[in-house]
Amino acid sequence: METRSLVVVGAGVAGTAAAIEAARSGVQVTLIDENPISASMMGLDVPLYYGNRFAHSLEDRDLMLQRVSVSNPALHEAESAGVDVQLGTCVWGAFRNTETSRRLDGPQLGLADDKQSWVIKYDRLIVAAGARDLNFSFAGSDLAGTMGANGAHSLLSRYQALSSRRMVIVGSGNVGLRTAEMALANDIEVVAIVDVSSSVRGDESLMSELQQRGVDLFTSHTVKEAIGNESGIESVAIVAVDERNEPVSGSEKTIAADTVCLAVGLVPNIELLSLLDCDISFKSELGGYVPDHDEHMRASVENIFVAGDVAGFHDGMVLNPEIARNQGRLAGIAAAESLGAIDSGEARARRTEIQAESAASEPTEVHSVWSQWLQSLVNVGGLDVRVCECEEVSRGELIDLQPPRYLQWRSEQMSSRSLQTQLEDGPVDPDQVRRLTRVGMGECQGRRCREQASLLLAAESGTDIAEVPFMSYRPPVRPLPLNIMWPHDETEEMRENWVKWFIPVSRVLG
């Protein structure tokens, strides 16, 4: 098992900045990024919500490696600085000694590419894993063509492989407006931007430019359904809502489109930080649960640092990517200082060179807007719409704590239980709800349902969303084929002692 001085996870703006800053300090840096993603993983909407709107060119891995590299000039700068760049490599697990694990000889990461998996140790770790799309379901959202803005951005910029022709964007924040701008630049027709709010939530001047280019704006509207067939979406029905988020009679409109792009919000990817037991707090203005860190981007666990969207995302960062870049540089400096590559005086001097960039606007809490979206979708679509597509669990079944319908069995006791009966035993517990309903346990590992499930539970139980714990994570945090997880280099000692994993509990207890 190899040991790396510094591992940086994520080669976005923040991650590459962190790697370059540390490498120029004389640190041996390994920069890991899971792009290019295989077409099979994209089909599962991992790690982003791609909605099966990608071209067949994704199957050409060599071409995708070239495109990913060309689309990110900072990768070449990192390599020139001596950074070991590993593309097409995902981090599926993170491990360190805790109260329940004391046998490791140091903190470790589980890695995998398209051929094998392996484990490395590290002295310092910077997590710059970015953010994923917030997803809300509606009738027809399981059709090919419903995708997230981050997924669309990735397909447009990294892969040049977005197969959409005519797009409706849901959400008028800066994420949605920038997605519309990028889509138009790539000859994709953006026919409408829809928002449940009564006014544009993002840059009004940018919205005005988009309208001049033929993009219609529908405020105080929500999505009723996506209409299509086996080939995917063909049109989208939207409806106006009143101040109570109830549908306005006679206001329904049908828009011809093959793609519905969800740009309601982004959620920090805190999986690895959760596995490492970093302290995490709920901050609505930063997208939900985010890692605690100091002014130098140090997390609560020794030798771990964070940077970029994973440290908290807000709408102003879309217009000002220097915020993420500066966070990356601060993390790189702090890691280099902790390794002794630079002294405290040089670290202090280099920090002063980084001009703190303010956001385009002060971050504001987002969950009231997210709750408004969910309420409007429930009012229009009802409780029969699936909240979890992978496990086929509807909103109503989630609230009633029913097992997924495909199990085809329900006892009288199960049929009588609900969220309200569980609340008699204590506060709402998303992990317990997951065990009872299997919400969040499918192929996408909760990436498409985690937040909307928590919002539903909060609304139904009368609990503040800040008081609803996040569903816990377990490795692997990426779905991996068994032939990749299989240890090709299994030792003879491991073969001889495999039976110890199957010792009866009664013998272990004495």
C-alpha positions in Angstrom: 0.0 0.0 0.0 1.5 3.3 -1.1 1.5 6.4 1.1 1.0 9.9 -0.4 2.0 13.1 1.3 -1.1 15.0 0.1 -4.1 13.7 -1.7 -6.6 16.1 -3.2 -10.0 14.7 -4.1 -11.7 16.6 -6.9 -10.0 18.4 -9.9 -12.5 21.3 -10.2 -11.6 24.9 -9.6 -10.9 24.5 -5.9 -9.1 21.2 -6.1 -6.7 22.1 -8.9 -5.9 25.4 -7.1 -5.2 23.5 -3.9 -2.9 21.0 -5.7 -1.0 23.6 -7.5 -0.5 25.8 -4.4 0.8 22.8 -2.4 3.0 21.4 -5.2 4.7 24.8 -5.6 5.5 24.6 -1.9 7.5 21.4 -2.5 4.8 18.9 -1.4 4.3 15.6 -3.2 0.7 15.9 -4.4 -1.7 13.4 -5.9 -4.8 14.9 -7.5 -7.7 12.5 -8.0 -10.8 13.1 -10.2 -13.5 10.6 -11.2 -14.0 12.2 -14.6 -14.3 10.8 -17.2 -17.3 8.8 -15.8 -18.2 5.6 -17.6 -21.4 5.5 -19.6 -22.7 2.8 -17.2 -22.3 5.0 -14.2 -23.9 7.9 -16.0 -26.8 5.6 -16.7 -27.3 5.3 -12.9 -27.1 9.1 -12.6 -23.8 8.8 -10.6 -22.3 11.1 -9.5 -24.5 13.7 -11.1 -28.0 13.7 -12.4 -27.5 13.1 -16.2 -31.0 12.0 -17.0 -29.9 9.8 -19.9 -29.3 12.8 -22.1 -25.8 11.9 -23.2 -24.4 11.0 -26.6 -22.9 7.6 -27.5 -19.5 9.2 -27.8 -19.1 8.7 -24.1 -18.3 5.1 -24.7 -15.0 6.1 -26.3 -12.9 6.4 -23.1 -9.8 7.8 -24.8 -11.8 10.5 -26.5 -13.4 11.4 -23.2 -10.0 11.5 -21.4 -8.9 14.0 -24.0 -12.0 16.2 -23.7 -11.9 16.2 -19.9 -8.2 17.2 -20.0 -8.7 19.9 -22.7 -11.7 21.4 -20.9 -9.7 22.0 -17.7 -6.5 24.0 -18.5 -5.6 24.0 -14.8 -4.8 20.3 -15.1 -1.9 21.1 -17.4 -0.7 23.7 -14.9 -0.9 21.2 -12.1 1.1 18.6 -14.1 3.7 21.2 -14.8 4.0 21.9 -11.1 4.7 18.2 -10.5 1.3 17.1 -9.4 0.5 13.4 -10.0 -2.9 13.7 -11.8 -5.1 10.6 -11.8 -8.2 11.0 -14.0 -11.0 8.5 -14.3 -10.4 7.4 -10.7 -13.2 7.6 -8.1 -12.9 7.5 -4.3 -15.4 5.0 -3.0 -14.4 5.0 0.7 -12.5 6.8 3.4 -11.2 5.1 6.6 -9.4 6.1 9.7 -9.0 4.9 13.3 -11.9 5.8 15.5 -13.6 4.3 18.6 -14.9 1.5 16.5 -11.8 0.9 14.4 -8.3 0.8 15.9 -6.3 -1.6 13.6 -5.5 0.7 10.7 -1.9 1.8 10.3 -3.0 5.2 9.1 -5.9 7.0 7.3 -6.7 5.4 4.0 -8.8 6.0 0.8 -10.5 3.3 -1.3 -9.9 4.1 -5.0 -11.2 2.5 -8.2 -10.9 3.0 -12.0 -12.6 1.1 -14.8 -10.4 -2.0 -14.2 -9.6 -2.4 -10.5 -9.9 -1.1 -7.0 -7.1 -0.4 -4.5 -6.3 1.4 -1.3 -3.8 4.2 -0.5 -2.7 5.9 2.7 -2.1 9.6 3.0 -0.6 12.1 5.4 -2.9 15.0 4.5 -6.2 15.1 2.6 -8.0 18.0 0.9 -11.6 17.2 -0.1 -12.8 19.3 -3.0 -15.6 17.0 -4.1 -18.0 19.7 -5.3 -21.8 19.6 -5.2 -24.6 17.7 -6.8 -28.0 18.7 -8.1 -31.0 18.9 -5.8 -33.8 16.8 -7.4 -37.5 17.0 -7.1 -39.8 14.4 -8.7 -43.0 15.0 -10.6 -45.2 12.9 -12.8 -43.1 11.7 -15.8 -39.8 12.7 -14.2 -38.7 9.1 -14.6 -38.6 9.6 -18.4 -35.3 10.1 -20.2 -34.7 13.8 -20.4 -35.1 14.9 -16.7 -31.7 16.0 -15.5 -29.9 18.3 -13.2 -28.1 21.6 -14.1 -24.7 20.3 -12.8 -25.2 17.2 -14.9 -26.0 19.4 -18.0 -23.0 21.6 -17.2 -20.7 18.6 -17.0 -22.0 17.1 -20.3 -21.6 20.5 -22.1 -18.2 21.5 -20.8 -16.3 18.4 -19.9 -17.7 15.9 -22.3 -19.3 17.9 -25.2 -21.9 15.1 -25.2 -25.3 16.6 -24.2 -27.9 15.2 -26.6 -30.7 17.7 -25.8 -32.3 19.8 -28.5 -35.0 21.8 -26.7 -34.8 22.5 -23.0 -37.1 23.8 -20.2 -35.1 25.0 -17.1 -36.7 24.7 -13.7 -35.3 27.4 -11.4 -34.4 31.0 -12.0 -31.4 31.3 -9.7 -27.9 31.9 -11.1 -27.4 28.2 -11.6 -30.4 28.0 -13.9 -29.6 31.2 -15.7 -25.9 30.2 -16.3 -27.1 26.8 -17.6 -29.5 28.5 -20.0 -26.6 30.7 -21.2 -24.3 27.7 -21.7 -27.0 25.7 -23.5 -27.7 28.5 -26.0 -24.0 28.8 -26.6 -24.0 25.1 -27.6 -27.0 25.5 -30.0 -29.6 24.0 -27.7 -32.8 25.9 -27.7 -33.9 27.0 -24.3 -37.7 27.6 -24.6 -38.5 28.5 -21.0 -37.4 29.1 -17.5 -39.9 28.2 -14.8 -39.8 29.3 -11.2 -42.3 28.9 -8.3 -41.2 32.2 -6.9 -43.0 35.4 -8.0 -39.8 37.0 -9.3 -36.4 36.0 -10.8 -34.1 34.7 -8.0 -30.8 35.2 -9.9 -29.1 38.0 -11.9 -32.0 40.1 -13.4 -29.7 41.5 -16.1 -28.8 38.1 -17.3 -32.4 37.0 -17.3 -33.2 40.1 -19.4 -30.5 39.0 -21.9 -31.9 35.5 -22.1 -35.4 36.9 -22.7 -34.0 39.0 -25.6 -32.7 35.8 -27.1 -36.2 34.2 -27.0 -36.3 32.5 -23.6 -39.7 32.8 -22.0 -40.0 33.3 -18.2 -42.8 31.8 -16.1 -42.7 33.0 -12.5 -45.3 31.7 -10.0 -45.4 28.4 -11.9 -44.6 24.8 -11.2 -44.2 21.6 -13.2 -47.3 19.4 -13.4 -45.9 16.6 -15.5 -43.5 15.6 -18.3 -45.2 13.9 -21.2 -43.5 11.4 -23.5 -42.8 7.8 -24.4 -40.0 5.1 -24.2 -37.7 7.5 -26.1 -38.1 10.2 -23.5 -39.8 13.5 -22.9 -41.7 15.2 -25.7 -43.4 18.0 -23.8 -43.7 19.6 -20.4 -46.9 20.7 -18.7 -46.6 23.6 -16.3 -49.3 25.4 -14.2 -49.5 28.7 -12.3 -49.7 28.6 -8.5 -51.2 31.1 -6.1 -49.7 32.4 -2.9 -50.5 29.1 -1.1 -48.7 27.2 -3.9 -52.1 25.7 -5.0 -52.6 25.3 -8.8 -54.6 28.1 -10.5 -57.5 26.6 -12.4 -57.3 27.0 -16.2 -53.6 28.1 -16.2 -52.0 25.0 -17.5 -49.6 25.3 -20.4 -47.8 22.6 -22.5 -44.4 23.3 -23.8 -42.7 21.2 -26.5 -39.3 20.1 -25.1 -37.1 17.0 -24.9 -35.4 18.0 -21.7 -36.4 19.3 -18.2 -33.3 20.7 -16.5 -33.6 21.0 -12.7 -31.7 24.0 -11.4 -33.4 24.5 -8.1 -30.3 24.2 -6.0 -27.0 22.3 -5.4 -26.1 20.1 -2.4 -22.5 19.7 -1.1 -21.0 16.2 -1.6 -20.1 15.5 2.0 -20.0 11.7 1.8 -16.2 11.3 2.4 -16.2 13.8 5.2 -19.1 12.0 6.9 -17.2 8.7 6.6 -14.2 10.3 8.3 -16.3 11.6 11.2 -15.7 15.3 10.4 -18.0 17.6 12.3 -20.9 18.7 10.1 -23.4 21.4 10.7 -26.7 22.4 9.0 -26.4 25.8 7.2 -29.2 26.5 4.9 -27.5 29.4 3.2 -24.7 26.9 2.1 -27.0 24.2 0.8 -27.7 22.1 3.9 -25.2 19.9 5.8 -21.6 21.2 5.4 -18.3 20.5 7.2 -17.1 22.7 10.0 -13.8 24.4 9.1 -11.6 27.3 10.2 -10.4 30.3 8.2 -7.6 28.2 6.7 -10.1 25.5 5.5 -9.0 23.0 8.2 -11.8 20.5 9.0 -12.5 19.3 12.6 -10.4 16.1 12.0 -6.7 16.5 12.1 -4.9 16.6 8.7 -8.1 17.0 6.7 -9.0 20.2 4.7 -11.9 21.2 2.5 -12.4 23.6 -0.3 -15.0 24.7 -2.9 -18.6 23.7 -3.1 -18.2 20.8 -0.7 -17.5 23.4 2.0 -20.8 25.0 1.2 -22.4 26.2 -2.0 -24.3 29.5 -2.5 -25.7 31.1 -5.6 -23.1 33.9 -5.6 -20.3 31.3 -6.3 -21.8 30.7 -9.8 -21.0 34.3 -10.8 -17.7 34.4 -8.9 -15.7 31.2 -9.1 -12.7 33.0 -7.5 -14.3 32.2 -4.2 -13.7 28.5 -4.8 -10.3 29.1 -6.2 -9.2 31.1 -3.2 -10.5 28.4 -0.8 -8.5 25.9 -2.7 -5.3 28.0 -2.4 -5.9 28.5 1.3 -6.3 24.7 1.8 -3.2 24.1 -0.2 -1.1 26.5 1.9 -2.5 25.1 5.2 -1.6 21.5 4.1 1.9 22.5 3.0 2.5 24.3 6.3 1.2 21.4 8.3 3.7 19.1 6.4 6.6 21.4 7.1 7.1 22.3 3.5 6.8 26.0 4.3 7.1 27.8 7.7 4.4 29.8 9.4 5.9 33.1 8.2 5.8 32.2 4.6 2.3 30.7 5.0 1.1 33.9 6.5 2.7 36.0 3.8 1.1 33.9 1.0 -2.3 34.1 2.6 -2.2 37.8 2.6 -1.6 37.6 -1.2 -5.0 36.0 -1.6 -7.5 38.8 -1.9 -10.8 37.6 -0.2 -13.4 37.7 -2.9 -16.9 38.6 -1.8 -19.9 36.9 -3.3 -22.1 38.7 -5.9 -24.7 38.7 -3.2 -24.8 37.6 0.4 -25.8 34.0 0.8 -29.4 33.5 2.0 -31.1 30.4 3.3 -32.5 28.2 0.6 -34.7 25.6 2.3 -37.8 27.9 2.4 -37.6 28.1 -1.4 -37.0 24.4 -1.7 -40.0 23.7 0.6 -42.1 26.0 -1.6 -41.1 24.0 -4.6 -41.9 20.7 -3.0 -45.2 22.0 -1.6 -46.3 23.2 -5.1 -45.3 19.8 -6.7 -47.2 17.9 -4.0 -50.3 20.1 -4.4 -50.3 19.7 -8.2 -49.1 16.0 -8.4 -50.4 14.4 -5.2 -48.8 11.7 -3.1 -48.7 9.0 -5.7 -45.7 10.4 -7.4 -42.5 8.5 -6.6 -40.0 10.2 -4.4 -37.5 7.4 -4.9 -37.4 6.0 -8.4 -34.8 3.3 -7.8 -36.8 1.6 -5.1 -40.2 2.7 -6.5 -41.4 4.4 -3.3 -44.1 7.1 -3.6 -44.5 10.2 -1.5 -47.5 8.6 0.3 -45.6 5.4 1.0 -42.7 7.3 2.5 -45.1 9.2 4.8 -46.9 6.0 5.7 -43.5 4.2 6.2 -44.7 1.4 3.9 -42.2 -1.1 2.2 -41.7 -0.6 -1.5 -44.6 -1.9 -3.6 -42.4 -4.4 -5.5 -42.0 -6.5 -2.3 -45.7 -7.4 -2.6 -46.3 -8.1 1.0 -47.7 -6.0 3.8 -48.8 -7.2 7.2 -51.7 -5.6 9.2 -49.1 -4.1 11.5 -47.1 -2.6 8.6 -50.3 -1.2 7.0 -51.2 0.6 10.3 -47.9 2.3 10.8 -47.1 5.8 9.6 -44.7 8.6 10.3 -47.0 9.8 13.1 -46.8 6.4 14.9 -43.1 6.5 14.7 -43.0 10.1 16.1 -44.6 8.7 19.3 -41.3 6.9 19.9 -39.1 9.9 19.2 -38.1 12.6 16.7 -38.0 11.9 13.0 -35.1 9.7 12.0 -34.3 9.5 8.2 -32.1 6.4 8.7 -34.9 4.5 10.4 -37.3 5.7 7.6 -34.8 4.4 5.1 -34.7 1.0 6.7 -38.5 0.7 6.7 -39.1 2.0 3.2 -35.8 1.6 1.3 -35.8 5.2 0.2 -32.3 6.2 -0.7 -31.0 2.6 -1.0 -31.1 2.2 -4.8 -28.6 2.4 -7.5 -28.1 6.2 -7.3 -27.5 5.8 -3.5 -30.0 8.5 -2.6 -28.6 11.2 -4.9 -32.0 11.8 -6.4 -34.2 11.5 -3.4 -32.2 12.3 -0.2 -33.1 15.9 0.2 -36.7 15.7 -1.0 -37.3 12.8 1.4 -36.0 14.9 4.3 -38.1 17.9 3.3 -41.2 15.7 3.1 -40.5 14.2 6.5 -40.0 17.7 8.0 -43.2 19.0 6.5 -45.3 16.0 7.6 -43.9 15.9 11.1 -43.9 19.6 11.7 -40.1 19.6 12.2 -37.8 22.3 11.2 -35.6 21.0 8.4 -32.5 22.0 10.3 -33.5 19.5 13.0 -33.8 16.6 10.6 -30.5 14.6 10.6 -29.0 13.7 7.2 -29.1 10.1 6.1 -25.8 8.5 7.0 -23.3 7.2 4.4 -21.5 3.9 4.1 -18.8 2.8 1.8 -18.7 2.3 -1.1 -20.1 5.7 -1.8 -20.0 4.9 -5.5 -21.7 1.9 -7.0 -19.0 -0.4 -8.3 -19.1 -3.6 -10.3 -18.2 -6.7 -8.3 -15.4 -7.6 -10.8 -13.7 -4.3 -9.8 -14.2 -4.8 -6.1 -12.8 -8.3 -6.3 -9.3 -8.5 -4.9 -7.2 -9.8 -7.8 -4.1 -9.7 -5.6 -5.7 -11.6 -2.7 -3.0 -12.9 -0.4 -2.6 -16.5 0.7 -3.1 -15.4 4.3 -6.4 -13.9 3.4 -7.5 -17.0 1.6 -6.6 -19.2 4.6 -8.4 -17.0 7.2 -11.5 -16.0 5.3 -13.6 -18.2 7.5 -13.1 -15.9 10.5 -15.7 -13.5 8.9 -18.4 -16.2 9.4 -17.8 -17.2 13.1 -21.2 -17.5 14.8 -22.1 -14.5 17.0 -22.8 -16.9 19.9 -19.1 -18.0 19.8 -17.9 -14.4 19.6 -20.0 -13.4 22.6 -18.7 -16.3 24.7 
